[in-house]
Each structure stands twice: as C-alpha cells, then as structure tokens.
Amino acid sequence: MIHTLQSWGKDLMHFFFPHICAGCGSDLILQEQTVCIQCHTSIPETGFATIAGNPIEKIFYGRLPVVAATSSYFFTKDAALQNLIHALKYKGQQEVGFQLGKWMGLQLNASGRFNTIDALIPMPLFPERERKRGYNQAAVLCHGIAEITGIPVETNWFGRNKATATQTRKGRNERWENVHDSFSVMDLQKPQGKHILLVDDVITTGATLEACGTCITSIPQTKLSIATLAWASDD
C-alpha cells in the first residue's frame, strides 16, 4: 500500500512538474535526469579519444606541445548538442553540463590515452563574466569528468586577466590576437611536474586553448593535454 502511494505521489509530481529534456524539450521518464535517451544517442561521437594524431591534435601541431587531445562530439547547429550547450551556458542548467562531463569522462577512461592526468583545469573565465553567469561552464564539465575518473579539479592554478570579445565571426589570426595574452599563472608551485588536462566546451580554431595552454606549459616540467566537449570545424 505504501509503495503504491509513493508511486502515485511520484506520478503526480511528474505531472505537475515534468522533467524536460534540455536537448529536445520532450518529457523525460522518471529514470532520466537531464537528457533523453534519443538525444543522447543522436549526438555524433568523434571517437578521437582513442586515436593518436586525430584532427584535434593536428590543430596544435607546431603551435603547442600537447601530449594528447580530443573532442568528444561533433558540433552541429540546430541539433541536440547545441541545445544542451546553450542550456548549460545561458539557462543556468548546470546539471546538463555535469551529465555531459560524465559522458566525457567515460570516453577518456575507455581510451587509455589519458591515464596519467594529474589535474583537470577548466578554461578560465574572466571573473566578471563568471560572476554574471554564476559559474564557469568548463568547471561544471570538469566536475562531471571527475565524477567518473576521480581526477581532482583545480580552479585556482590559472586565471583570465582580461575580458575578450566573442570569437564568433573572427578569423584564425583575429582569434589569436583577441586572446593571446589573456591568461596568467596564479600558482607557480602546484602545477610543476603535473600532467594537466585543460577542458573547454567547444573548440573551433583552438586559439583560446592555445593561449591558455601556452601559459600552462610555461611552467617547468608541466605537461599538457586537452579535452573539449565538442568540435565545431571552421572548414
């Protein structure tokens, strides 16, 4: 009897306060938290985590000494992943980012190429922008990755020392000029000798990641790898 009442109560709560998929807006079943199964399976995986010399690593050839790099999904406009990223960045839905980060963590673990990572570093936001948003979306992804991998998240080792204009509609050279001196080392001691995984939501030309990565690799004996949620090719 008690079990039946509990079940009715859950059904009633779900009727008045339905869980909506952030990817497609459909009503979620009780077992799902933020993203429906159909959206999850529709997001195209890159498979790059297992492939040395993949297209993400090639972006940084001759630009940045990267041990390994990957992007979990192909970014396509007007699709589920774009909606999920929008929900994370602009609608305050951190639970979406946490779930996406867990999926990233599963891919990283399965690849075997990121097993020596010592710390997860979210791409720093300019403090004023982070205050307005209330959080750093890359840090949310990192905490999802950490849930799966057990790798600690470090948010105070590096910082962003100036606000930058949006990278949208900028060419490769303009993107670099926009961000090349935007990052600084906040702790010289703790990153030394560590293998760091720099995490961001989307990579296009890699200019912002290169700028932050250059700051990271300026520290002696520090190794760098990169992981992003999505790859938006600028071809």
N, C-alpha and C positions, 0 to 999 in steps of 0.2 A: 504493500500500500504506500509506504514512504517513498519507495523507488519510483512508483507511478506518479506521485505528487511532484517529486523532484523533476521528473521528465516533463510533466505538464508545465511546471514552472519555467524550465529552460525554453520550452517551445513558445511559451507566452512572451518571455523576454526577447526571444529572437524575432517574434512577430512585430513587437513594438520598437525594438532597437536592433534591426538586422545588421549583420556584418556584411559590408560591401567590399568586393574585390577592388583594390586600388588600380588594377590593370585594365579591367573591362567594365566595372560598375555592376556586375551581376551579384546576386545574393549568394553569400558564402554558406556552405553547410557548416554545422557546428564544429566538426573536426578541424576545419581550416581556420587559420588566423588572419592572414592579410591578403593572400594571393590565391586565386582559384587554381585548380589542377590544370584546367585548359590553358590559362595564361602561362603557367609555369612551363608546360610542355611546348608552348608555341614560341617561346623565346629561343632564338637560334644560338646554340653554344659554338664557340670558336674551336675548342679543343687545343688551344695554344699552350696551355699549361704543361702538356706532355711533350711539346715539340721544341727542341733547340733550334735557334735560327728562325723562329716564327716571325711574322710580319711586325709584331710589336718590338721585338728585339732589334730588328733591322732598322726601325725608326731611329734608334740611338747609336747605330754604328758610326764611329768616328766623331761622335758628339759627347758621349758619356760612357764611362766604364761600368757596364751593367752585368752582373753575374747571370741573372735570368729575368725575363719579363713576360707578362701575359696579360690578356684581357679576356674576361670570361664569356662575354656575349657580343654578338654583332648588334650595333645600334641601328635601328630603322625608324624613320619618322612615322607618326600616326599608328604606332603599334604598342603592344602591351608594355614593353620595357620603357619606352618614352613616358608613358603614363605613370609608371612606377617611379621613375626618377623624378618626374615632376611632383608627384605626391610627397616624395622624400624631401626635396629641396624647397618647395614652395607652399606645401599644405600642412607642414608640421607632422607628417606621418612617419615618425622615427621607427616605428615597428616594421614598416616596409623595408627601410634600409637595413635593419637588423636581420631580417629574413634574407635579403639579397646578400648580405655579408656572410651568412651561414652557407649559402649556396657556393659563394666564392671559396670559403674555407674547405668545403668538401672537395672542390676541384683541386685546390692547392695540395691538400693531403694526398689525394689519389695520384697526383703527378709524380711525386717523389723527387721533384727538382727544387723544392723549396723547404727541404727538411732541416737546413742549417740556419734558418732565420732566427735571430735573437729578439727582435723587437718589431712591432708594427707601428709605423709612423703615418698618421693621416696627413694628407696635403693640408698645410696650414691655411686658415682663412685670416684675412685682416680682422683684427679684434672688433672693430665697429660693425663689420658685416656679420660676424659671428653673434654679436650681441643682438642685432636686429633679428636674425633668424632664430636665435635661441640655442643653437647647437651647430657643430660642424658636421655636414653630411658624410664626409670621408671618415670622421671619427666613429660615426654610427656604423658604417660598413666595417671598420676595424673591429669594433666590439662584436659584431656578428662573426667575423673571421676568428676572433679569439675564442668565442664560444665553442668552435669546432676544433681549432688547432691547439689551444692552450698557450699561444704565444702572447706575451704581455703587450698592451697598448701603451705607448709613450707619447704624450701630447705636449710635453714641456721641454723637449730637446731642441726643437727648431720653431721659428716663428716667421710670420709675414710682417714686414716692416713698412709696407706701403699699400694703399688701395690701388687696384688696377682696373682699367676699363674692361668691359666684356671682350672676350676673344672672338666672339661671333663676327663673321664677315671680315676678319683680318687675315691677310696672307701670312705665310710662314715667317718671313722676316719681320713683319709688323708684330706678330705674336711674341717673338723673341725680344724685340725692343720693349714691348709692353711689360715684360715680367723678369728680365734677366737679372736685375738687382733687387728683387722683391723679398728675398729670404735671408734669414740670419740664423747663426748658431746661438742658442740660448744656454746650452750646457756643453762645455768643451770636453768634460771628463767622461760622462756616462756613455756616449756613443762610441768612444775609442775602442777599436778592436771588435766591434759588433757588426753582424750582418743584418742590415736593416731592410725591411720591406716597406717601400713607400707606396701608399694606397690612395687612389683617387677614384672619382665616379666615372668620368669619360675621358678618353684620350682621342685627340684628332691629329695634330701635328707633333705633339709631345713637347711643345715649347715650355709650358709651365712645369711639367715634370722634369725637364732638362734643367731648368733654372733652380728648382728645389734640390734636384739630385746633385748638381754641381756644388751647392752649399754643403750637402751631406758628405760627399766624397772629398771635400777639402779637409776633413778631419782625418788625422793619421790612422792607418790600418783599419779604416772603416770600409766595409763592402756594401754594395747597393744592389737590391733587386726591386722590381716594380710590378705592381698588380693593379689593374683597373677593372671596374665592373663591366664597362662597355667600350667598344672601339667604333668610333664614327669616322670612317675613312673619308679623307678630303679629296679623293680621286674624282 
